[in-house]
Amino acid sequence: MNSQIFLSISLFVIILMFFSVARGKVKHFNLVLIWLVPVMFLSITSDAFLQFPASAPAMQIAVVPAMIAGGLAGFGIGLLRGRSMQFGVDTRGVFYRNSYASVAFYAAVILIKLGVQMFFAGMPFASLLSLSLLAVSCGSIFGRRIFITYKALQLAK
C-alpha cells in the first residue's frame, strides 16, 4: 500500500476513534459480537504468517519467535488497555467505555508500521518487523477482549 494512502487512512481512523472516545460512547456487552473482530483479525494475521516471504533460512527460523514475542507483548498491552476502560451496569446490562489510551496505542502502532514502511522498505527484516507489529496488534485485541469479557461476567453476577 502506498505510504501516503496508508497515512491518510490511518489519520482518519485515529480522528474517528478520538471523537468516539470524546463523545463518551457507551458500548453494551454482547458476548458474541465482542469476539467477532478478534477472530477476523486472527485470520488476517494467520494468513500474513502463512504468506510470509522467508527467503533466507534465518528468516524462516526468526519468524516464529518474533510472532510469539509480538503476540505475548500485545496480549499484555491489551490487558493494560482493558484496565484503563470504564465499566458499569445499567438497566440494559453491562456497558463499557473506551479510553484515550486505546486511541494512543493504535496511533503508536500505525505510526511505527508507517515508519517501517517508509524507512526500511526493501530491507530483509522489514517484512519480519511488519509481521511482528501485526502480532502485537492481534495480541492486544485478544488481551483487551479477554479483560472486557472477564469484567463483564464479573459485573453481571
N, C-alpha and C positions, 0 to 999 in steps of 0.2 A: 504494500500500500504506500502511496506517495506520502512523504512526511508532512507536507502542508495539509493534505486532506485529513490525515490522522490527527494533526494538531487542532484543526478546526472542529472536527467531530468531538475530540476529547474536551476542548474548552466548552463546547455546547453542553455536553453531558455533565461536566463539573458545575456549570452555572445552573442547570436544571436541578441537580442534586442539592446545591446550596439553597436555592429558593424553596425546594421541598422541605428541607430541614428548617429554614427560617419561618415558614408558614406554620410549623408545628404539626405537620401532617401526622395523624394518628393512624396506625395500621392495626387492624384486629387480627388476632392469631387464628390461622387456619392451617392445620397440620398438613394437609395435602398440598395446598398451594405454596407453602413456605419451602417445600423441598423440590419444587418443580425446577427452579432456576439452578440450584446446585447440581442436580442430576444432568441437566443440559450442559452446564459448564464443564462437568466431569467428562462428558462425552467429547466435547471440543478439545479438552486437554489430552485425553487419551488418543484422539485422532492425531493431534500435533506430535505426540510422543511416537506413535507408530510411523509417522511420515518424516521423522527427524532424519536429516541428511548426514549420516555419520560416515564421512569419507575416510577418516583415519581410525585405526583400531583404538587409539587412546580416547577418541571422542565417543566411540561405542561403549567403552568402559565408564567414561565420566558421566554419561547422560543419566544413568540410573541413580547414582548417589546425588547428583545435582537435583533431580526431580524429588527424591525423598527429602533432602535437606530443605528444598524450597517449600514443599508441601507441609513439612513439620513447622517450619518458621511461620508460614502463613496461617497454619492452624492456631498457633499461639497468639498471633496478632488478631485473628478472628475472635478468640476468646476474650482478649482485652477489649476489642471493639464492642463485643456484646455486653461487657460490664459497663461500658460508657453510655449505654442506652437507658432510656426511662421506660419503666413498665408500670402498669396499673390494671385495675379491674373496674369495669362499669357494667351496666345492665346487659350489654351485648356480649360480655365475656372479657377475656384478657386482651389488652392492647399494648403496643409499644411505639416509641418514637425514636427515629434516627437521631444521631448526634453529629456535630460538626467534625468529630474525629473520623467518622466513616468517610466523609467528603475529603478530608485531608489525606487519608490513606489512599483512596482511589486516585486522587490528584498526584500523589507521590509516585505511585506505580505507573501511571500514564506518562509522567514526565521522565522517569527512569527508562521506560521502554522506548520513548521517543529519543532520548539521548543515545541509547544503544543503537537505534536505527540510524541516527544521524552521524555519530562519531566512529562507530565500529563496523560500518557497512562493508561487507566483503571479507571481513576477518573470520578465521575459522571458529572462534569462540563466540561470535555474535549470536548465532542461532542457538547455541547452548545457553547463553545468558538469557536470551529471549524466552526460551522454553522454561528456564528456571523461574523467571518472573511470572509466567503463566501458572506454574505450580504454586507459587506464593499466593497468587490471587485465588486459585481454586481452594487451597487450604484455608485461606481466610474466610471465604464464603462458607465453607463447611463448619469451621470453628464458630463463626457467628451464628449460623443457623442452629447448631447444636446447643449453644448457650441460650438462644431465644426459646427453643423447644423446652429445654430444661426449666427455664424460668417460668414459662407459661404454664407448664404442667404443675409446677410448684405453687403458683398463684391460684390455679384453678381448684386446688383442694379445698 
